[in-house]
């Protein structure tokens, strides 16, 4: 299942990431983490992130964050959980997208205001969440991409 934003209006970089993810699909099931090769998506890496899914209780831990995302957020959250990085996140729609991606193995796409900081209210974000497994079939990782734009619509 895809989120409400039509693929025709997806940011081209995020559409490319989605196409790459689809090309890695196992015959039955989700792409496996070991099949994701950063070299194959080199031009997208600054806008890519990888999140591991921890269970009991469910938590999302940032494993890799691209430089463009770090630059906009003004912090490197690598190694931290989403709860540590963004206190109060569980009450936000962003968190629900991560849950849906994990529990329903569904692609999630978001376009709207950035979640980083009230100072960034002028920014808009396009974000995609793509479920990835190891071998169990359960979602163990989320491969994501994010593009941030200023008030004029220019990518930053």
N, C-alpha and C positions, 0 to 999 in steps of 0.2 A: 504494500500500500504506500502511496506517496502522499505527502502532505498536500495542503490545499493549493499551493502555488503551482501553476501549470508549467510543465517542462519547457514550453516554448519561451517562457520569460525568465528561465534560470540564467544566472550569470554563466557565460561561456566556459570559464575555468571550472566551475562546479559541475557543469554538464560534462566536461571532459573527465573530471574525477569520477563521476557516476558511470560514464561509459567504460572507463578503465576497470572500475569495480565489477561491472557486469561482465566484462571480458574474462574475469577471474573466477566466475561462478563455477563451482563444482557441478558435475552432471545432476546431482540431486543435493540441493542444499545451498549453503552460503559460501562465499569465497573464504578461503582459509588464510590466516595471517601469514603463514610461510610463503604463500603465493603472491603476496603484495611486495613488490620490489621497488624501493624508492628511486632507483636509477631509471625505471620506466616512467616515472612521473616527476622527473627532475624539474621541469618548468613550473610545476604546481607546488613544490615543496614548501615555499615560503608561506603558502596559504593553507597548509594541511596540518591536521592534528590527529593524534592517535590516543584513544582513551581505553584503559582496561576496565572491565566490568568485574567488580568484586561483589560477592554475595554473602548474605547472613551477617550483617545487614547489607543491603545493596548500596554500593558506593561506586563512584566513577573517578578513576585516577588518571590524571594527565601523564602520558608516557612520552609524548613528543609534541612539540608545538612549533609551528613555523615562525620564521623571523618576522613576517609581516603582521602576524597576530600578536606576537610579543611587543612589537613596536607600538601598535595601537593601544594595547592594554597597559603598557608601561610597566609590565611585570612578567617574569617568566614563572609560570605555574607548574612547570615540569616536575613530576614526582608528588605533587599535592593532589588531594582529592578535591572534587568540585565543592564540597561543603567547606573545606579549609580555604579554598581560593575565593569563594563567593558566599559568605555567610547569609543565610536566609534563602538560598537558591531553591530549596525544596518547595517553596511556595510560589515559584515562578513557572511560567509556561515552558521555559527552556528545559527545566528539569523533567517536566512531563514528556517532552520530546525525546529526551534521553531514555526515559523509562519505556516509552512506546517502541523506540528503536530496539531496545534490549528484549522486552517481553514479547513483542509481536514480530520481531525480526523484520521490521519495516523501515523503509527509507523515509527520512523526515527532511523536509525543506522548510526553511524559514526566511522571510524577508520582513524586516522591520527595524525598530530602534535597537541599538546595541545595548547589551546588558552590563557592560563593564562599570560604568560610573555615571552619575548624573551630569558630570562635566561634559560627557560625550553625547548629550542629547541631540546634538546636531548630526551625529553619525547615523548612517543606516548600515545594516548588516544583511548579507545573504549568507546562509549557513546550510550545509547539508550534512546529514548523519547517515552513515552506511554501516549496516551490521556485518561483522566478521566473526568467524568461529576459529577454533583450533581444530579439533577433530570430533568433538562431542555433538556437534549440531547446535548446541546452545550458543547464544551470542556471548562471546568472551571479550570482544573488542569492538570499538566503534571507530571507523575511519571517517574523519570529518574534514570539511573544508570551510573556510570563512573568508569572505571578501567584505571589506569595510569601505564606505564611501563618505565623502564630506557633503556639506549642504548643497554643493553644486552638482553632485553626482559623480565627481571624480574619485577614482579608486585611490586609496591611501594605504 
